[in-house]
């Protein structure tokens, strides 16, 4: 489990890398899979750039 926002962001960037690799491997005949990848990317980005941040520094 991540203990701070930096670790969480690193994990989310890793997930984005995975999604991008899957996206690069797809061909146009797999439109449903492409839509699912876009959904996953939006969900990850929403977590990554949320306001307020996941943690607050005191």
C-alpha positions in Angstrom: 0.0 0.0 0.0 1.3 3.4 -0.9 2.1 5.6 2.1 2.1 9.0 0.4 0.8 10.9 -2.6 4.1 10.5 -4.6 3.9 6.7 -4.3 0.3 6.8 -5.3 1.1 8.9 -8.3 3.9 6.6 -9.3 1.5 3.6 -9.2 -1.0 5.5 -11.3 1.6 6.4 -13.9 2.6 2.7 -14.1 -1.0 1.9 -14.7 -1.1 4.5 -17.5 1.9 2.9 -19.1 0.2 -0.5 -19.1 -2.9 1.0 -20.7 -0.9 2.7 -23.4 0.9 -0.5 -24.3 -2.4 -2.3 -24.7 -3.7 0.6 -26.8 -0.7 0.4 -29.1 -1.3 -3.3 -29.6 -4.9 -3.0 -30.7 -6.1 -2.9 -34.2 -9.1 -1.1 -35.4 -11.3 -4.2 -35.5 -11.4 -4.2 -31.7 -13.4 -1.1 -31.0 -15.0 -2.3 -27.9 -11.6 -3.0 -26.3 -10.4 0.4 -27.3 -13.4 2.0 -25.6 -12.7 0.1 -22.4 -9.1 1.3 -22.5 -10.2 4.9 -22.9 -12.5 4.4 -19.9 -9.7 3.0 -17.8 -7.4 5.9 -18.8 -10.0 8.5 -17.7 -10.5 6.8 -14.4 -6.7 6.7 -13.7 -6.3 10.3 -14.7 -9.2 11.4 -12.5 -7.5 9.7 -9.5 -4.1 11.2 -10.5 -5.2 14.8 -10.9 -8.0 14.9 -8.3 -8.4 18.0 -6.2 -8.0 18.1 -3.3 -5.0 15.7 -3.4 -5.2 12.3 -1.9 -3.1 13.3 1.1 -2.4 16.6 2.7 1.0 17.7 3.9 1.2 19.4 7.3 
